[in-house]
Each structure stands twice: as structure tokens, then as C-alpha cells.
Amino acid sequence: MKAVFIFLTLALAMSQCRQSLDAHIRSLHDQNQEKVKSLERTINDLVSLRNSINIQGRALTPEEINFTGMVNDVEYTYREALQELGELRKLPADSSRLEKEQTLNTVLSELNARADSILQNRN
């Protein structure tokens, strides 16, 4: 009887940990989706500025070359993050996915700060 009680207690504890992990992963994934949505406008603004510079029909200044390079890097990282977000959705809710969601969350935060800085310095 004591063994059954211990087994049931452990099973209940493991179930609660699993539910907690699932909830944490869902929360992080939702945060990542929101960060992607909020970044979309900034990225589009930067790409628009870059494109308007590139079609001027003259040699670019060093500052413009630097700006277009930074926008290219930010846009590439954003596209990679979008792809990663889609792939994470397909993974099971385990510690590996949690780690990947946390990494993506950090990347998106840093990308947002970088994109905002580029946009503010350009304006």
C-alpha cells in the first residue's frame, strides 16, 4: 500500500511538472510571436528606406553603404527568426524546445533593439 501511495504521489508530481513545462513553453512561444509582430513594421520601414537609397541612380556614400549593410543583416536575422518560430511550433513540448524558445526570445529582443537603433539613427 505504501508503494502505491509513493508511486501515485510521484506520478502526480511528474504530471504537474509536465503541465508547468507546457505552460511555460506556450507562454514563451506566444511572447515570441508578439515580438515578431511588433518587429514587422520596423523591419518594413528599414527595408523601405534601404530600397529608396538603392534606387537613387548614383554611387552610395560610405554611410549609405553601411546603413544598407546593417539593414540587410537585420532583415536576414528577422527572416531566420520567422523560420525558426514556425519550426518550433512543430516540436514537442520538452526541455529542448524550451531552450530553443528561450534562445529565440533573446535573439528577438536583441534584434528589436538593434532595428530600433538603426531606424532612430537614420531619422
N, C-alpha and C positions, 0 to 999 in steps of 0.2 A: 504494500500500500504506500509506503514511504517513497519507493522508487517511482511509482506512478505520479505521485504529487510533485516530485522533483522534475520528472520529465514534462509534466504539464506546465509547470512554472517556467522551465527553460523554453518550451515551445511558445508560450505566451510572450516571454521577453523577446525572443527572436522575431516573432511576428510584429511586435511593437517597433523594434529597431528597423525592420524592413519597411514598415509604413512611414517611419520617420525619414528614412533614406529616400523613399519615393517622393515624399512631400518636399524634401529639400531639393531634389533634382528638378522636380516640376517648377518650384519657385525660381531656381536659378535659370532654367530654360525660359520661363516667362520674362525674367529680367533681361535676358539676352535678346529675346525678341523685341522688347521695348527699346533697348539700346540700338538695335539695328534700325528700327523705325525712326527713332529720333536722329540717327546719323544720316539717314537717306537724304534729307533736304540739304544738309551741309555738304555732303558729297556731291549732290547735283549742282549746287551753287559753285563749288570749286571746279567741277568739270566744265561748267558753262564758262567760267572765267578763263580757264585754260584754253578752251576751244576758241574763244574770242581773241585771245592772244595769238594763237597759232594761225589764224586765217588773215592776219593783217597784211601779208604780202611783203614783208620786209625782214631783214635779219633781226633776230631777237637779241635783246640786251642780256648781259650776264644775269641780271636779276630775274628777267622773264624766263630764261633757261632754267634757273634754279627753282623758280616757282612751278613751272610745268613739271619738272622732275619730282618735286615734293608731292604735287597733286597726283601724278602717276603712281607714286608709291602708296599714297593713301587710298586711292581708288583700287589698286591691286589688293591691298590688305583687306579692304571692305568686301570685295568680291570673294576673297578666300574665306572670310568670316561668314558670309552668307551661305557659302557652300558647306562649311563646317556645321553651321546651325542646322541645315537640312539633314546632314548625315547623322548628327547626334540624335535627332528625333527618332531615328530608326533603331537606335541601340537599346539594349535592355537597361533597366534602372539598376545599375550596380556601382561599385566604388570606382571602377574605371571610367564610367560615364560621368560620375560626379566630378572626378578630377578634370576631365575634358571640359565640362561645363564651366568649372571654376577658371580654368585657363582661358577659355573663350571670353568669359566675363571680364577678366583682366585685360585681355587684348582689346576688347571693345571700349573699355574705359580709357585706355591709353590712346586708342585711335580717335576717340571723340575729342580728347584734349588736344591732340595733335592737329586734327582737322579744324577745330575752332581757332587754334593759334594761327594756323596758316591763313585762314579766312580773315581774321582780325588784323593781321599784319599786312594783308593785301589791301584792305579797305582804308 
